Amino acid sequence: MPRPRQAGATAAALLVYATPAQVHRRALNTAYAPRLLNPSTRRSVTLVNRLLR
């Protein structure tokens, strides 16, 4: 007769899947990261931040 599983063993076996919103956000971050993180964009964002203060 098999032994019943303990709660910890069952909880450790749960798999976490990304939600559709997380998948969408990761895809957008991957697509736009090179454009948003280049030096010219950073300079323009810094300039706008200085102007708004």
Phi and psi in degrees as a GROMACS rama.xvg file:
@    title "Ramachandran Plot"
@    xaxis  label "Phi"
@    yaxis  label "Psi"
@TYPE xy
-70.7225  146.11  PRO-2
-77.7191  145.587  ARG-3
-69.7585  145.038  PRO-4
-76.6021  148.571  ARG-5
-82.3168  159.401  GLN-6
-62.0553  -36.9252  ALA-7
-64.1492  -38.2577  GLY-8
-67.7967  -37.2396  ALA-9
-70.2245  -41.4687  THR-10
-65.9727  -34.637  ALA-11
-69.0181  -23.0581  ALA-12
-85.7511  -6.89552  ALA-13
-70.7838  133.163  LEU-14
-101.914  140.896  LEU-15
-105.02  125.479  VAL-16
-109.009  147.139  TYR-17
-71.1982  141.274  ALA-18
-76.7428  161.492  THR-19
-57.2291  -34.9513  PRO-20
-65.6575  -39.7324  ALA-21
-67.1822  -38.7719  GLN-22
-64.1941  -43.5171  VAL-23
-63.2691  -45.2439  HIS-24
-62.3484  -42.2705  ARG-25
-65.6259  -38.5481  ARG-26
-64.7841  -42.5454  ALA-27
-66.4437  -41.7074  LEU-28
-61.6644  -39.6421  ASN-29
-66.832  -38.0186  THR-30
-73.7646  -39.6273  ALA-31
-96.2538  -9.85644  TYR-32
-58.2396  -45.9366  ALA-33
-61.6467  -34.8189  PRO-34
-73.8023  -39.2387  ARG-35
-82.0172  -20.6977  LEU-36
-105.351  9.2602  LEU-37
-78.8116  159.676  ASN-38
-61.0052  -37.3932  PRO-39
-67.6066  -38.2787  SER-40
-66.6257  -40.894  THR-41
-62.792  -40.7927  ARG-42
-63.5872  -42.678  ARG-43
-66.8258  -37.8218  SER-44
-66.4835  -40.26  VAL-45
-62.3178  -43.0275  THR-46
-62.3108  -45.4043  LEU-47
-63.2714  -40.9932  VAL-48
-62.4102  -39.2143  ASN-49
-66.6027  -38.6774  ARG-50
-68.7411  -31.7475  LEU-51
-81.317  -13.4248  LEU-52
